[in-house]
Amino acid sequence: MEILKSFFSDLKLWICNFIIAYIPSHTIRLFYYKYFMKFKIGKNASIHLGCRFNTSGLFSMGTNSTINQYCHMDNRGGIYIGSNVSISDQVSIVTADHDFGDEMCIARKDEVIIEDYVFIGYGAKIFKNVKMYYGSVLGGASLLTKDTLPYGIYYGVPAKFKKERRKDLKHTSMYKRLFH
């Protein structure tokens, strides 16, 4: 029975990542993500073509948030995205790794929390046990391994605080293209 359960779980994930992720319809993709993958997705949120996930559940995103094309959401430890968040193309959020100091090389998982009005640039990487606070920015191709400050702008490898963003944020990050 456990083998059968594992088979169907893996099949559902394969369908998600290699079929659903490439259907050029937000409506169909979001339906599958909500009702089969058990993701919590807010109103006017969008997940564009080619995004990959590592498990069902353990993922939520708020109203008007956007995940652009070809992102990798390793949600095994949990990914929680607020409202009006913009995640650019080819971003990776990694919530699991291995402890190479352990003789069994055990797996470790921890969540990533992204609060409202955060912007994540093209190709950025975020590792487990990180919180991006309200209004913070991560520049393209940056590697974030530590929490941000609210309204902080970070970039580099590893990402470092550079300056503060303005605090009167009113924009929406809702973004949908017809066939993306």
MOUR-V115790 format. One record per residue. N is the residue number from 1. RES is the residue in three letters. PHI is phi in whole degrees, -180 to 180 (999 if undefined). D_CENTER is the distance of its C-alpha to the mean C-alpha in Angstrom with 2 decimals. Layout:
BEGIN
{{N RES PHI D_CENTER} {N RES PHI D_CENTER}}
END
This chain:
BEGIN
{{1 MET 999 31.99} {2 GLU -64 29.11} {3 ILE -64 29.07} {4 LEU -65 28.90} {5 LYS -62 26.02} {6 SER -64 24.09} {7 PHE -59 25.09} {8 PHE -68 23.81} {9 SER -65 20.47} {10 ASP -67 20.06} {11 LEU -64 21.45} {12 LYS -60 19.02} {13 LEU -69 16.05} {14 TRP -62 18.04} {15 ILE -60 18.73} {16 CYS -58 15.08} {17 ASN -84 14.16} {18 PHE -117 17.56} {19 ILE -122 19.04} {20 ILE -57 16.93} {21 ALA -60 14.22} {22 TYR -112 17.27} {23 ILE -79 19.16} {24 PRO -79 19.62} {25 SER -147 19.38} {26 HIS -59 16.68} {27 THR -59 18.98} {28 ILE -68 19.19} {29 ARG -61 15.54} {30 LEU -64 14.63} {31 PHE -60 17.73} {32 TYR -63 16.77} {33 TYR -61 13.27} {34 LYS -74 15.04} {35 TYR -96 18.29} {36 PHE -104 17.87} {37 MET -87 14.44} {38 LYS 64 14.93} {39 PHE -84 11.63} {40 LYS -99 12.43} {41 ILE -129 11.87} {42 GLY -76 13.97} {43 LYS -61 16.71} {44 ASN 61 16.27} {45 ALA -84 12.49} {46 SER -142 11.65} {47 ILE -124 9.59} {48 HIS -81 11.76} {49 LEU -56 13.62} {50 GLY 79 12.81} {51 CYS -77 9.17} {52 ARG -114 9.46} {53 PHE -127 8.71} {54 ASN -106 10.98} {55 THR -163 12.47} {56 SER -86 13.25} {57 GLY 68 12.69} {58 LEU 55 10.76} {59 PHE -148 7.98} {60 SER -145 8.79} {61 MET -145 8.42} {62 GLY -86 11.66} {63 THR -61 14.30} {64 ASN 62 14.25} {65 SER -91 10.57} {66 THR -133 9.58} {67 ILE -113 7.08} {68 ASN -79 9.88} {69 GLN -62 11.45} {70 TYR 59 10.97} {71 CYS -87 7.42} {72 HIS -115 6.96} {73 MET -108 4.55} {74 ASP -81 7.47} {75 ASN -92 7.55} {76 ARG -63 11.28} {77 GLY -97 11.47} {78 GLY 104 9.30} {79 ILE -125 6.06} {80 TYR -127 7.67} {81 ILE -113 7.06} {82 GLY -77 10.59} {83 SER -94 12.69} {84 ASN 56 13.35} {85 VAL -101 10.15} {86 SER -117 10.08} {87 ILE -113 7.56} {88 SER -73 10.21} {89 ASP -55 11.00} {90 GLN 58 10.45} {91 VAL -81 7.77} {92 SER -118 7.08} {93 ILE -117 5.44} {94 VAL -112 8.52} {95 THR -110 9.81} {96 ALA -144 13.16} {97 ASP -154 16.15} {98 HIS -124 19.92} {99 ASP -91 22.73} {100 PHE -75 25.13} {101 GLY -83 27.73} {102 ASP -91 28.13} {103 GLU -62 30.74} {104 MET -97 28.61} {105 CYS 51 25.45} {106 ILE -64 23.61} {107 ALA -78 19.90} {108 ARG -126 18.09} {109 LYS -131 14.92} {110 ASP -159 13.51} {111 GLU -79 10.72} {112 VAL -124 8.38} {113 ILE -118 9.22} {114 ILE -123 8.58} {115 GLU -78 11.81} {116 ASP -60 13.30} {117 TYR 60 14.17} {118 VAL -88 11.86} {119 PHE -123 11.76} {120 ILE -121 9.95} {121 GLY -78 12.38} {122 TYR -51 12.81} {123 GLY 71 12.18} {124 ALA -70 11.04} {125 LYS -124 10.09} {126 ILE -127 9.02} {127 PHE -98 10.88} {128 LYS -57 11.38} {129 ASN 61 13.34} {130 VAL -124 12.15} {131 LYS -125 12.22} {132 MET -96 11.86} {133 TYR -78 14.72} {134 TYR -41 15.77} {135 GLY 74 16.20} {136 SER -78 15.23} {137 VAL -131 14.50} {138 LEU -118 13.29} {139 GLY -67 15.41} {140 GLY -57 14.86} {141 ALA 62 15.30} {142 SER -90 15.04} {143 LEU -122 14.23} {144 LEU -103 13.28} {145 THR -122 14.80} {146 LYS -136 16.15} {147 ASP -59 15.60} {148 THR -98 16.23} {149 LEU -95 19.00} {150 PRO -56 18.78} {151 TYR 66 19.28} {152 GLY -78 19.23} {153 ILE -107 18.64} {154 TYR -126 17.67} {155 TYR -161 17.94} {156 GLY 113 19.41} {157 VAL -128 19.25} {158 PRO -73 18.92} {159 ALA -66 17.63} {160 LYS -129 20.45} {161 PHE -63 21.26} {162 LYS -114 23.21} {163 LYS -167 24.02} {164 GLU -103 23.25} {165 ARG -86 21.93} {166 ARG -64 24.12} {167 LYS -103 23.68} {168 ASP -95 24.75} {169 LEU -75 21.42} {170 LYS -135 22.08} {171 HIS -70 20.07} {172 THR -113 17.78} {173 SER -101 14.59} {174 MET -62 15.40} {175 TYR -152 15.63} {176 LYS -135 16.77} {177 ARG -111 18.99} {178 LEU -52 21.34} {179 PHE -112 20.56} {180 HIS -113 16.93}}
END
